[in-house]
Amino acid sequence: MKNFYDFTIEALKKYLVEAGFKSFNADQIYKWIYEQKEFDYDKMTNISNNLIEFLKNNIEINDLEIHTVKESSDGTIKYLLKLSDGSLIETVLMTYDYGKSVCVTSQVGCNMGCSFCASGLLRKKRNLEIHELVRQVTTIENNLNIRVSHVVVMGTGEPFDNYDNVIDFIKVINYKHGLQIGARHITVSTCGIVPRIYDYANETIKSNLAISLHAPNDKIRTRIMKINKSYPINEVIKACKDYFDKTKRRITFEYILLNGVNDEIRHANELSDLIRGINAYVNLIPYNPINEFSYKKTDGVKANKFYQQLIKRGINCTLRREQGSDIDAACGQLRYKNESL
Ligand code: SAH
């Protein structure tokens, strides 16, 4: 049995045509399922009995199994979802004044080994399939009967280490008869896998790029993120310039403030020099403490000084508010606590 949510529109057309049906049937089915939320083939009134039989026998439609749901006092909701092989993944729903945003997990575990991130404590087991990416969104939409307006691929895992499936996922959620989430409302966050940044710039759907920079120079970055040994900072910045030239889209740089590591005024200066000339936006993230690590969070006064220094130097910047930290759903805290580490 195939899973419906595994099909991009192109793949579904091809599959149906090969089975002797028409390519326009793919759009009809997409509309029923994504737009009408009709999951019963028998109720798809404009579809022939032949095709209904074929669909029943070959393509299943179902959401992921919800294992646990936790709601934070600020309204952030964390879902622990169970995959068919028993793996548990976390997906987070955040509510903003502009809409509802889902933070999607891209892999079971992660191999990037960033020294401050809890996700890396669970080694990568495997990549998520397209349907497992899409169903994180549909499961939440259907569970709460809401429409998700924004998607960030910032959960557990490195999306550019699961590149092809993440791109097909974006195609599905962006499609006009799919989940209809605009490219501007989709963001993929990477720790900086340079070749895939170049690939991403060439994709037809111009969704957003966020880079987990977290340091203004190689010395600090290599210390806290081992990926920097393979792809040093200047190569990341060069790839970002290429992305901007091709897409004209502003890039977000994420920067966790770690007490005594990367949070001095001189680091703000170095950071502003590094990204000068790029249409960039710096998202300063308060560090969410993880028991297993000794990093400390930068205090509010110092964080604000860092922020002010960037502003003074003409850098677009925000100091991000924390969401969901009381339920371990804040950045870097996504993990299944009971799983042995
Ligand atoms: N692998 C991707 C996406 C997942 S991480 C990436 O690296 O971008 C999503 C964001 O949370 C990244 O910017 C990551 O560096 C940040 N993050 C990880 N651990 C954190 C922590 N303990 N506190 C705050 N942010 C953290």
Boltz pocket constraint, residues with backbone or C-beta under 6 A from the ligand:
constraints:
  - pocket:
      binder: B
      contacts: [[A, 112], [A, 114], [A, 116], [A, 117], [A, 118], [A, 153], [A, 154], [A, 155], [A, 156], [A, 157], [A, 158], [A, 159], [A, 189], [A, 190], [A, 191], [A, 192], [A, 210], [A, 211], [A, 212], [A, 254], [A, 256], [A, 285], [A, 286], [A, 287], [A, 288], [A, 289], [A, 290], [A, 331], [A, 332], [A, 333]]
      max_distance: 6.0
